[in-house]
Amino acid sequence: MSARTGTWQPRVPPTAVLRNDTVRGGDVLLLPERVVVLRGSARAVLEMCDGTLTVEEIITRLGRDHDQPDDTVRDDVIAFLTRLRAAGGLQ
């Protein structure tokens, strides 16, 4: 299912761990055999990826939380989720 449809309900897989990495000075997503360094609002987005919210709901919440219109965050959120899904970081 494409993230563009807004019907995908992304979920961080059980094998992944969100952590603050003091060595890197920021948040990371630990996956089997790889580490994804998170920047900006990436952790906030991933914390909403629990399999219950659609991509559109995540966009709306992130926009509301950061006082930004949905259109401002939509492309960045979709691109981030799509790349992370392709890398095995989301289901």
HELIX and SHEET records of a PDB file:
HELIX    1   1 ALA A    3  THR A    5  5                                   3    
HELIX    2   2 ALA A   42  GLU A   47  1                                   6    
HELIX    3   3 VAL A   55  ASP A   65  1                                  11    
HELIX    4   4 ASP A   70  ALA A   86  1                                  17    
SHEET    1   A 3 VAL A  17  ASP A  21  0                                        
SHEET    2   A 3 GLY A  26  LEU A  31 -1                                        
SHEET    3   A 3 ARG A  34  VAL A  37 -1                                        
END                                                                             
